Amino acid sequence: MSSTVGGPPAFLIDTHAHLDHRRFKDDVEQVMERAKEAHVGWIVTIGADLVSSRQAVEFARRYPGVMATVGVHPHDADSVSDRVLHEIKVLAHDKRVVAIGEIGLDYHYDFSPRDLQRRVFARQISLARELELPIVVHVREAYEDVVSILKSEHAGDVGGVIHCFSGDLKVAKDCLDMGFYISVGGILTFANSQALGETIKALPMERIVLETDAPYLTPVPYRGKRNEPAYVVYVAKALAYLKGVTFQEVAEATTLNAVKLFGLPEGDWERPIASLRKPRNS
């Protein structure tokens, strides 16, 4: 899936996937192989509660080319205690962990009370600052409060990424001003994403990263089926079309951005998964 005939392969990084999800349990080896064939050089698998955070770390230890994040999603804010945060902190010391997340606010489902979501979000930002790790931010129908908390908690000290961005240009600029990256995924390929497309088009390429959110938000042409890291190529193609640049330019820019964001080891990300060195603490 290189961008030019005879040119070097354009490596991509999927900055947000849930490889521990039950929908991958029967064919994860094949999923990883397809990612390799699609020239996906790194996959960041995301923790969303204590159990999935543990699983993300184990998955990253097991598969070269995979890194992990640990944290508690706003849906599960009511599960957070001092003990849970302590265990997240312990997990975060693993060398395969590159961020705290996904954390944030979700006012669409309100599975946890909003005031509790806000407190837990702030506590996890504080933990990230203590550990000097970036954060992966989930936000749905709560951009005003997310931006406010990011500012009040000095989240710009560590930076991070706004996962699956769906806000407007003002919100995007507020986040960029705090040093955050904007992540785009399969939604960019949807027919009803014109407003989001106009926002992303106005953002500088050096602040954009790619994701799948696999197994969710599958891009066209596979919408309706399970998403997987190999499909990040379709997000890259959509972004290239939107920006009026080549696939290669998108691949190079977004890969470099992800390497900077997560502090990925230099050099490894330039090669397919199969050629990456074994996990450092395996």
Phi and psi restraints in degrees (value plus and minus 20) as a CYANA .aco file:
   2 SER   PHI     -91.3   -51.3
   2 SER   PSI     140.4   180.4
   3 SER   PHI    -103.1   -63.1
   3 SER   PSI     -43.8    -3.8
   4 THR   PHI    -154.5  -114.5
   4 THR   PSI     123.9   163.9
   5 VAL   PHI     -84.3   -44.3
   5 VAL   PSI     106.5   146.5
   6 GLY   PHI      62.1   102.1
   6 GLY   PSI     -27.1    12.9
   7 GLY   PHI    -106.2   -66.2
   7 GLY   PSI     152.2   192.2
   8 PRO   PHI     -89.7   -49.7
   8 PRO   PSI     133.3   173.3
   9 PRO   PHI     -84.1   -44.1
   9 PRO   PSI     122.4   162.4
  10 ALA   PHI    -115.2   -75.2
  10 ALA   PSI      84.2   124.2
  11 PHE   PHI     -98.7   -58.7
  11 PHE   PSI     123.7   163.7
  12 LEU   PHI    -141.7  -101.7
  12 LEU   PSI     140.6   180.6
  13 ILE   PHI    -147.0  -107.0
  13 ILE   PSI     105.0   145.0
  14 ASP   PHI    -110.0   -70.0
  14 ASP   PSI      85.8   125.8
  15 THR   PHI    -103.3   -63.3
  15 THR   PSI     -21.1    18.9
  16 HIS   PHI    -179.0  -139.0
  16 HIS   PSI      84.7   124.7
  17 ALA   PHI    -162.6  -122.6
  17 ALA   PSI     140.5   180.5
  18 HIS   PHI    -138.2   -98.2
  18 HIS   PSI      56.2    96.2
  19 LEU   PHI     -89.2   -49.2
  19 LEU   PSI     -37.9     2.1
  20 ASP   PHI    -100.8   -60.8
  20 ASP   PSI     -24.3    15.7
  21 HIS   PHI     -81.8   -41.8
  21 HIS   PSI     125.3   165.3
  22 ARG   PHI     -79.1   -39.1
  22 ARG   PSI     -44.0    -4.0
  23 ARG   PHI     -91.4   -51.4
  23 ARG   PSI     -29.0    11.0
  24 PHE   PHI    -124.4   -84.4
  24 PHE   PSI     -20.6    19.4
  25 LYS   PHI     -85.3   -45.3
  25 LYS   PSI     -46.6    -6.6
  26 ASP   PHI    -113.2   -73.2
  26 ASP   PSI     -35.0     5.0
  27 ASP   PHI    -165.9  -125.9
  27 ASP   PSI      12.4    52.4
  28 VAL   PHI     -82.2   -42.2
  28 VAL   PSI     -53.6   -13.6
  29 GLU   PHI     -82.7   -42.7
  29 GLU   PSI     -60.9   -20.9
  30 GLN   PHI     -88.5   -48.5
  30 GLN   PSI     -56.4   -16.4
  31 VAL   PHI     -80.3   -40.3
  31 VAL   PSI     -64.3   -24.3
  32 MET   PHI     -86.4   -46.4
  32 MET   PSI     -57.5   -17.5
  33 GLU   PHI     -86.3   -46.3
  33 GLU   PSI     -61.0   -21.0
  34 ARG   PHI     -85.6   -45.6
  34 ARG   PSI     -54.2   -14.2
  35 ALA   PHI     -82.5   -42.5
  35 ALA   PSI     -63.4   -23.4
  36 LYS   PHI     -79.1   -39.1
  36 LYS   PSI     -66.3   -26.3
  37 GLU   PHI     -83.9   -43.9
  37 GLU   PSI     -48.3    -8.3
  38 ALA   PHI    -105.2   -65.2
  38 ALA   PSI     -14.3    25.7
  39 HIS   PHI      43.5    83.5
  39 HIS   PSI      18.7    58.7
  40 VAL   PHI    -106.4   -66.4
  40 VAL   PSI      93.1   133.1
  41 GLY   PHI    -105.8   -65.8
  41 GLY   PSI     -50.2   -10.2
  42 TRP   PHI    -159.4  -119.4
  42 TRP   PSI     126.8   166.8
  43 ILE   PHI    -146.7  -106.7
  43 ILE   PSI     111.8   151.8
  44 VAL   PHI    -124.1   -84.1
  44 VAL   PSI      94.1   134.1
  45 THR   PHI    -116.4   -76.4
  45 THR   PSI     117.8   157.8
  46 ILE   PHI    -126.7   -86.7
  46 ILE   PSI     113.8   153.8
  47 GLY   PHI    -105.8   -65.8
  47 GLY   PSI     121.0   161.0
  48 ALA   PHI    -145.9  -105.9
  48 ALA   PSI     -30.2     9.8
  49 ASP   PHI    -178.5  -138.5
  49 ASP   PSI    -194.9  -154.9
  50 LEU   PHI     -85.1   -45.1
  50 LEU   PSI     -62.2   -22.2
  51 VAL   PHI     -84.5   -44.5
  51 VAL   PSI     -70.2   -30.2
  52 SER   PHI     -88.7   -48.7
  52 SER   PSI     -47.5    -7.5
  53 SER   PHI     -85.6   -45.6
  53 SER   PSI     -63.8   -23.8
  54 ARG   PHI     -79.8   -39.8
  54 ARG   PSI     -63.9   -23.9
  55 GLN   PHI     -85.7   -45.7
  55 GLN   PSI     -57.5   -17.5
  56 ALA   PHI     -82.3   -42.3
  56 ALA   PSI     -63.1   -23.1
  57 VAL   PHI     -85.1   -45.1
  57 VAL   PSI     -63.9   -23.9
  58 GLU   PHI     -82.1   -42.1
  58 GLU   PSI     -60.4   -20.4
  59 PHE   PHI     -83.8   -43.8
  59 PHE   PSI     -62.5   -22.5
  60 ALA   PHI     -86.2   -46.2
  60 ALA   PSI     -55.2   -15.2
  61 ARG   PHI     -85.8   -45.8
  61 ARG   PSI     -53.6   -13.6
  62 ARG   PHI    -102.1   -62.1
  62 ARG   PSI     -52.1   -12.1
  63 TYR   PHI    -136.5   -96.5
  63 TYR   PSI      93.2   133.2
  64 PRO   PHI     -77.7   -37.7
  64 PRO   PSI     122.4   162.4
  65 GLY   PHI      72.4   112.4
  65 GLY   PSI     -20.7    19.3
  66 VAL   PHI    -137.9   -97.9
  66 VAL   PSI     113.0   153.0
  67 MET   PHI    -137.2   -97.2
  67 MET   PSI     146.5   186.5
  68 ALA   PHI    -148.5  -108.5
  68 ALA   PSI     137.5   177.5
  69 THR   PHI    -141.7  -101.7
  69 THR   PSI     139.4   179.4
  70 VAL   PHI    -153.5  -113.5
  70 VAL   PSI     120.2   160.2
  71 GLY   PHI     147.1   187.1
  71 GLY   PSI    -199.0  -159.0
  72 VAL   PHI    -142.5  -102.5
  72 VAL   PSI     101.8   141.8
  73 HIS   PHI     -83.7   -43.7
  73 HIS   PSI     130.0   170.0
  74 PRO   PHI     -79.3   -39.3
  74 PRO   PSI     -46.6    -6.6
  75 HIS   PHI     -77.2   -37.2
  75 HIS   PSI     -50.7   -10.7
  76 ASP   PHI    -129.2   -89.2
  76 ASP   PSI       3.9    43.9
  77 ALA   PHI     -78.2   -38.2
  77 ALA   PSI     -51.3   -11.3
  78 ASP   PHI     -94.6   -54.6
  78 ASP   PSI     -22.5    17.5
  79 SER   PHI    -114.6   -74.6
  79 SER   PSI     -25.2    14.8
  80 VAL   PHI    -103.8   -63.8
  80 VAL   PSI     108.3   148.3
  81 SER   PHI    -152.5  -112.5
  81 SER   PSI     156.3   196.3
  82 ASP   PHI     -79.2   -39.2
  82 ASP   PSI     -58.6   -18.6
  83 ARG   PHI     -84.0   -44.0
  83 ARG   PSI     -63.5   -23.5
  84 VAL   PHI     -81.5   -41.5
  84 VAL   PSI     -65.5   -25.5
  85 LEU   PHI     -84.8   -44.8
  85 LEU   PSI     -55.0   -15.0
  86 HIS   PHI     -84.0   -44.0
  86 HIS   PSI     -62.8   -22.8
  87 GLU   PHI     -87.7   -47.7
  87 GLU   PSI     -56.6   -16.6
  88 ILE   PHI     -81.5   -41.5
  88 ILE   PSI     -60.8   -20.8
  89 LYS   PHI     -83.1   -43.1
  89 LYS   PSI     -63.4   -23.4
  90 VAL   PHI     -81.5   -41.5
  90 VAL   PSI     -66.2   -26.2
  91 LEU   PHI     -80.1   -40.1
  91 LEU   PSI     -57.0   -17.0
  92 ALA   PHI     -85.5   -45.5
  92 ALA   PSI     -36.8     3.2
  93 HIS   PHI     -99.0   -59.0
  93 HIS   PSI     -29.0    11.0
  94 ASP   PHI     -85.1   -45.1
  94 ASP   PSI     120.3   160.3
  95 LYS   PHI     -87.7   -47.7
  95 LYS   PSI     -34.9     5.1
  96 ARG   PHI    -106.7   -66.7
  96 ARG   PSI     -25.7    14.3
  97 VAL   PHI    -110.1   -70.1
  97 VAL   PSI     106.3   146.3
  98 VAL   PHI    -135.3   -95.3
  98 VAL   PSI     -24.2    15.8
  99 ALA   PHI    -187.2  -147.2
  99 ALA   PSI     145.2   185.2
 100 ILE   PHI    -119.6   -79.6
 100 ILE   PSI     101.9   141.9
 101 GLY   PHI     143.1   183.1
 101 GLY   PSI     146.3   186.3
 102 GLU   PHI    -114.7   -74.7
 102 GLU   PSI     116.5   156.5
 103 ILE   PHI    -147.3  -107.3
 103 ILE   PSI     144.3   184.3
 104 GLY   PHI     128.6   168.6
 104 GLY   PSI    -166.7  -126.7
 105 LEU   PHI    -155.1  -115.1
 105 LEU   PSI     120.8   160.8
 106 ASP   PHI    -155.6  -115.6
 106 ASP   PSI      83.0   123.0
 107 TYR   PHI    -116.5   -76.5
 107 TYR   PSI     -14.9    25.1
 108 HIS   PHI    -100.1   -60.1
 108 HIS   PSI     -69.5   -29.5
 109 TYR   PHI    -114.4   -74.4
 109 TYR   PSI     -50.8   -10.8
 110 ASP   PHI      32.2    72.2
 110 ASP   PSI      24.0    64.0
 111 PHE   PHI     -86.7   -46.7
 111 PHE   PSI     -44.6    -4.6
 112 SER   PHI    -142.8  -102.8
 112 SER   PSI     130.1   170.1
 113 PRO   PHI     -76.9   -36.9
 113 PRO   PSI     122.7   162.7
 114 ARG   PHI     -82.8   -42.8
 114 ARG   PSI     -59.4   -19.4
 115 ASP   PHI     -84.9   -44.9
 115 ASP   PSI     -55.9   -15.9
 116 LEU   PHI     -89.7   -49.7
 116 LEU   PSI     -61.1   -21.1
 117 GLN   PHI     -75.0   -35.0
 117 GLN   PSI     -64.6   -24.6
 118 ARG   PHI     -84.5   -44.5
 118 ARG   PSI     -62.1   -22.1
 119 ARG   PHI     -85.9   -45.9
 119 ARG   PSI     -63.4   -23.4
 120 VAL   PHI     -87.4   -47.4
 120 VAL   PSI     -58.7   -18.7
 121 PHE   PHI     -78.8   -38.8
 121 PHE   PSI     -67.9   -27.9
 122 ALA   PHI     -82.4   -42.4
 122 ALA   PSI     -61.8   -21.8
 123 ARG   PHI     -84.3   -44.3
 123 ARG   PSI     -57.2   -17.2
 124 GLN   PHI     -95.5   -55.5
 124 GLN   PSI     -50.0   -10.0
 125 ILE   PHI     -83.3   -43.3
 125 ILE   PSI     -62.9   -22.9
 126 SER   PHI     -79.5   -39.5
 126 SER   PSI     -61.5   -21.5
 127 LEU   PHI     -83.2   -43.2
 127 LEU   PSI     -62.8   -22.8
 128 ALA   PHI     -81.3   -41.3
 128 ALA   PSI     -60.7   -20.7
 129 ARG   PHI     -85.9   -45.9
 129 ARG   PSI     -59.1   -19.1
 130 GLU   PHI     -81.2   -41.2
 130 GLU   PSI     -60.9   -20.9
 131 LEU   PHI    -108.5   -68.5
 131 LEU   PSI     -27.2    12.8
 132 GLU   PHI      38.4    78.4
 132 GLU   PSI      27.7    67.7
 133 LEU   PHI    -138.5   -98.5
 133 LEU   PSI     124.8   164.8
 134 PRO   PHI     -88.7   -48.7
 134 PRO   PSI     149.7   189.7
 135 ILE   PHI    -140.2  -100.2
 135 ILE   PSI     130.8   170.8
 136 VAL   PHI    -129.5   -89.5
 136 VAL   PSI      96.2   136.2
 137 VAL   PHI    -125.3   -85.3
 137 VAL   PSI     102.6   142.6
 138 HIS   PHI    -114.7   -74.7
 138 HIS   PSI     111.0   151.0
 139 VAL   PHI    -166.2  -126.2
 139 VAL   PSI     108.4   148.4
 140 ARG   PHI    -160.2  -120.2
 140 ARG   PSI      97.9   137.9
 141 GLU   PHI      36.7    76.7
 141 GLU   PSI      14.8    54.8
 142 ALA   PHI    -168.6  -128.6
 142 ALA   PSI       7.5    47.5
 143 TYR   PHI     -81.9   -41.9
 143 TYR   PSI     -58.8   -18.8
 144 GLU   PHI     -80.5   -40.5
 144 GLU   PSI     -66.7   -26.7
 145 ASP   PHI     -90.0   -50.0
 145 ASP   PSI     -56.6   -16.6
 146 VAL   PHI     -82.0   -42.0
 146 VAL   PSI     -68.0   -28.0
 147 VAL   PHI     -81.3   -41.3
 147 VAL   PSI     -62.0   -22.0
 148 SER   PHI     -80.7   -40.7
 148 SER   PSI     -64.7   -24.7
 149 ILE   PHI     -90.0   -50.0
 149 ILE   PSI     -60.0   -20.0
 150 LEU   PHI     -77.0   -37.0
 150 LEU   PSI     -60.5   -20.5
 151 LYS   PHI     -90.9   -50.9
 151 LYS   PSI     -68.0   -28.0
 152 SER   PHI     -87.6   -47.6
 152 SER   PSI     -48.4    -8.4
 153 GLU   PHI    -114.5   -74.5
 153 GLU   PSI     -13.4    26.6
 154 HIS   PHI      35.6    75.6
 154 HIS   PSI      22.3    62.3
 155 ALA   PHI     -83.8   -43.8
 155 ALA   PSI     -41.9    -1.9
 156 GLY   PHI     -81.8   -41.8
 156 GLY   PSI     -37.2     2.8
 157 ASP   PHI     -82.5   -42.5
 157 ASP   PSI     -50.9   -10.9
 158 VAL   PHI    -133.5   -93.5
 158 VAL   PSI     -41.4    -1.4
 159 GLY   PHI      49.2    89.2
 159 GLY   PSI    -185.8  -145.8
 160 GLY   PHI     134.1   174.1
 160 GLY   PSI    -171.4  -131.4
 161 VAL   PHI    -161.6  -121.6
 161 VAL   PSI     121.0   161.0
 162 ILE   PHI    -111.1   -71.1
 162 ILE   PSI      86.6   126.6
 163 HIS   PHI     -89.7   -49.7
 163 HIS   PSI     115.3   155.3
 164 CYS   PHI      28.6    68.6
 164 CYS   PSI      38.2    78.2
 165 PHE   PHI     -79.8   -39.8
 165 PHE   PSI     116.0   156.0
 166 SER   PHI    -159.5  -119.5
 166 SER   PSI      -5.8    34.2
 167 GLY   PHI    -105.3   -65.3
 167 GLY   PSI    -192.9  -152.9
 168 ASP   PHI    -115.2   -75.2
 168 ASP   PSI    -198.4  -158.4
 169 LEU   PHI     -86.1   -46.1
 169 LEU   PSI     -56.9   -16.9
 170 LYS   PHI     -82.4   -42.4
 170 LYS   PSI     -66.0   -26.0
 171 VAL   PHI     -81.9   -41.9
 171 VAL   PSI     -63.3   -23.3
 172 ALA   PHI     -78.8   -38.8
 172 ALA   PSI     -64.1   -24.1
 173 LYS   PHI     -87.2   -47.2
 173 LYS   PSI     -57.2   -17.2
 174 ASP   PHI     -79.8   -39.8
 174 ASP   PSI     -61.6   -21.6
 175 CYS   PHI     -90.7   -50.7
 175 CYS   PSI     -60.9   -20.9
 176 LEU   PHI     -81.6   -41.6
 176 LEU   PSI     -58.8   -18.8
 177 ASP   PHI     -83.2   -43.2
 177 ASP   PSI     -45.6    -5.6
 178 MET   PHI    -110.4   -70.4
 178 MET   PSI     -17.0    23.0
 179 GLY   PHI      72.1   112.1
 179 GLY   PSI      -7.6    32.4
 180 PHE   PHI    -106.3   -66.3
 180 PHE   PSI     133.9   173.9
 181 TYR   PHI    -114.7   -74.7
 181 TYR   PSI     136.5   176.5
 182 ILE   PHI    -129.1   -89.1
 182 ILE   PSI     107.5   147.5
 183 SER   PHI    -124.5   -84.5
 183 SER   PSI     114.3   154.3
 184 VAL   PHI    -138.5   -98.5
 184 VAL   PSI     126.2   166.2
 185 GLY   PHI    -155.2  -115.2
 185 GLY   PSI    -171.7  -131.7
 186 GLY   PHI     -81.1   -41.1
 186 GLY   PSI     -44.5    -4.5
 187 ILE   PHI     -75.6   -35.6
 187 ILE   PSI     -51.0   -11.0
 188 LEU   PHI     -81.3   -41.3
 188 LEU   PSI     -41.3    -1.3
 189 THR   PHI    -111.0   -71.0
 189 THR   PSI     -27.3    12.7
 190 PHE   PHI     -95.4   -55.4
 190 PHE   PSI     129.8   169.8
 191 ALA   PHI     -85.4   -45.4
 191 ALA   PSI     -46.1    -6.1
 192 ASN   PHI    -117.4   -77.4
 192 ASN   PSI       2.7    42.7
 193 SER   PHI    -123.2   -83.2
 193 SER   PSI       4.1    44.1
 194 GLN   PHI     -80.4   -40.4
 194 GLN   PSI     -62.6   -22.6
 195 ALA   PHI     -83.9   -43.9
 195 ALA   PSI     -64.7   -24.7
 196 LEU   PHI     -81.7   -41.7
 196 LEU   PSI     -61.9   -21.9
 197 GLY   PHI     -77.8   -37.8
 197 GLY   PSI     -61.7   -21.7
 198 GLU   PHI     -85.0   -45.0
 198 GLU   PSI     -57.5   -17.5
 199 THR   PHI     -85.7   -45.7
 199 THR   PSI     -68.6   -28.6
 200 ILE   PHI     -84.0   -44.0
 200 ILE   PSI     -56.8   -16.8
 201 LYS   PHI     -79.6   -39.6
 201 LYS   PSI     -51.0   -11.0
 202 ALA   PHI    -104.4   -64.4
 202 ALA   PSI     -27.3    12.7
 203 LEU   PHI    -110.5   -70.5
 203 LEU   PSI     128.9   168.9
 204 PRO   PHI     -88.9   -48.9
 204 PRO   PSI     118.0   158.0
 205 MET   PHI     -79.5   -39.5
 205 MET   PSI     -49.8    -9.8
 206 GLU   PHI     -93.5   -53.5
 206 GLU   PSI     -16.1    23.9
 207 ARG   PHI    -144.8  -104.8
 207 ARG   PSI      -2.8    37.2
 208 ILE   PHI    -135.2   -95.2
 208 ILE   PSI     116.7   156.7
 209 VAL   PHI    -145.8  -105.8
 209 VAL   PSI     145.2   185.2
 210 LEU   PHI    -127.7   -87.7
 210 LEU   PSI     133.7   173.7
 211 GLU   PHI    -173.1  -133.1
 211 GLU   PSI     146.6   186.6
 212 THR   PHI    -132.0   -92.0
 212 THR   PSI     -53.1   -13.1
 213 ASP   PHI      40.3    80.3
 213 ASP   PSI       7.2    47.2
 214 ALA   PHI     -74.8   -34.8
 214 ALA   PSI     115.7   155.7
 215 PRO   PHI    -113.0   -73.0
 215 PRO   PSI      -5.7    34.3
 216 TYR   PHI    -114.9   -74.9
 216 TYR   PSI     150.7   190.7
 217 LEU   PHI      31.1    71.1
 217 LEU   PSI      29.6    69.6
 218 THR   PHI     -83.6   -43.6
 218 THR   PSI     111.8   151.8
 219 PRO   PHI     -95.9   -55.9
 219 PRO   PSI     138.3   178.3
 220 VAL   PHI     -83.0   -43.0
 220 VAL   PSI     114.6   154.6
 221 PRO   PHI    -118.4   -78.4
 221 PRO   PSI      -8.4    31.6
 222 TYR   PHI    -126.5   -86.5
 222 TYR   PSI      -6.1    33.9
 223 ARG   PHI     -75.5   -35.5
 223 ARG   PSI     116.4   156.4
 224 GLY   PHI      79.7   119.7
 224 GLY   PSI     -33.7     6.3
 225 LYS   PHI    -129.0   -89.0
 225 LYS   PSI     152.6   192.6
 226 ARG   PHI     -85.0   -45.0
 226 ARG   PSI     115.5   155.5
 227 ASN   PHI    -103.6   -63.6
 227 ASN   PSI     136.6   176.6
 228 GLU   PHI    -175.0  -135.0
 228 GLU   PSI     141.4   181.4
 229 PRO   PHI     -74.9   -34.9
 229 PRO   PSI     -52.2   -12.2
 230 ALA   PHI     -79.1   -39.1
 230 ALA   PSI     -46.3    -6.3
 231 TYR   PHI     -97.3   -57.3
 231 TYR   PSI     -22.7    17.3
 232 VAL   PHI     -80.3   -40.3
 232 VAL   PSI     -41.1    -1.1
 233 VAL   PHI     -80.3   -40.3
 233 VAL   PSI     -53.9   -13.9
 234 TYR   PHI     -94.2   -54.2
 234 TYR   PSI     -50.1   -10.1
 235 VAL   PHI     -87.2   -47.2
 235 VAL   PSI     -62.8   -22.8
 236 ALA   PHI     -81.9   -41.9
 236 ALA   PSI     -61.5   -21.5
 237 LYS   PHI     -83.8   -43.8
 237 LYS   PSI     -61.8   -21.8
 238 ALA   PHI     -84.0   -44.0
 238 ALA   PSI     -60.6   -20.6
 239 LEU   PHI     -87.0   -47.0
 239 LEU   PSI     -59.3   -19.3
 240 ALA   PHI     -81.6   -41.6
 240 ALA   PSI     -64.5   -24.5
 241 TYR   PHI     -83.1   -43.1
 241 TYR   PSI     -64.5   -24.5
 242 LEU   PHI     -81.6   -41.6
 242 LEU   PSI     -62.0   -22.0
 243 LYS   PHI    -104.9   -64.9
 243 LYS   PSI     -33.2     6.8
 244 GLY   PHI      50.6    90.6
 244 GLY   PSI      15.7    55.7
 245 VAL   PHI    -146.4  -106.4
 245 VAL   PSI     156.0   196.0
 246 THR   PHI    -101.1   -61.1
 246 THR   PSI     139.5   179.5
 247 PHE   PHI     -77.4   -37.4
 247 PHE   PSI     -61.7   -21.7
 248 GLN   PHI     -79.0   -39.0
 248 GLN   PSI     -62.3   -22.3
 249 GLU   PHI     -84.3   -44.3
 249 GLU   PSI     -61.0   -21.0
 250 VAL   PHI     -84.0   -44.0
 250 VAL   PSI     -64.9   -24.9
 251 ALA   PHI     -80.7   -40.7
 251 ALA   PSI     -67.2   -27.2
 252 GLU   PHI     -84.6   -44.6
 252 GLU   PSI     -64.1   -24.1
 253 ALA   PHI     -88.8   -48.8
 253 ALA   PSI     -68.5   -28.5
 254 THR   PHI     -90.2   -50.2
 254 THR   PSI     -51.8   -11.8
 255 THR   PHI     -86.3   -46.3
 255 THR   PSI     -66.5   -26.5
 256 LEU   PHI     -80.6   -40.6
 256 LEU   PSI     -60.9   -20.9
 257 ASN   PHI     -80.9   -40.9
 257 ASN   PSI     -64.1   -24.1
 258 ALA   PHI     -87.1   -47.1
 258 ALA   PSI     -57.4   -17.4
 259 VAL   PHI     -82.1   -42.1
 259 VAL   PSI     -62.5   -22.5
 260 LYS   PHI     -87.1   -47.1
 260 LYS   PSI     -63.9   -23.9
 261 LEU   PHI     -78.7   -38.7
 261 LEU   PSI     -69.0   -29.0
 262 PHE   PHI    -121.3   -81.3
 262 PHE   PSI     -18.3    21.7
 263 GLY   PHI      41.9    81.9
 263 GLY   PSI      18.5    58.5
 264 LEU   PHI     -86.5   -46.5
 264 LEU   PSI     126.4   166.4
 265 PRO   PHI     -77.2   -37.2
 265 PRO   PSI     111.2   151.2
 266 GLU   PHI     -84.8   -44.8
 266 GLU   PSI     120.4   160.4
 267 GLY   PHI      75.8   115.8
 267 GLY   PSI     -68.6   -28.6
 268 ASP   PHI     -79.7   -39.7
 268 ASP   PSI     -58.6   -18.6
 269 TRP   PHI     -87.7   -47.7
 269 TRP   PSI     -31.4     8.6
 270 GLU   PHI    -103.9   -63.9
 270 GLU   PSI     -24.5    15.5
 271 ARG   PHI    -141.1  -101.1
 271 ARG   PSI     134.2   174.2
 272 PRO   PHI     -81.2   -41.2
 272 PRO   PSI     144.8   184.8
 273 ILE   PHI     -73.0   -33.0
 273 ILE   PSI     -63.4   -23.4
 274 ALA   PHI     -81.9   -41.9
 274 ALA   PSI     -44.5    -4.5
 275 SER   PHI    -119.4   -79.4
 275 SER   PSI     -17.0    23.0
 276 LEU   PHI     -93.9   -53.9
 276 LEU   PSI     131.6   171.6
 277 ARG   PHI     -89.3   -49.3
 277 ARG   PSI     143.2   183.2
 278 LYS   PHI     -84.5   -44.5
 278 LYS   PSI     132.6   172.6
 279 PRO   PHI     -72.1   -32.1
 279 PRO   PSI     122.3   162.3
 280 ARG   PHI     -88.6   -48.6
 280 ARG   PSI     -44.0    -4.0
 281 ASN   PHI    -138.7   -98.7
 281 ASN   PSI       6.7    46.7
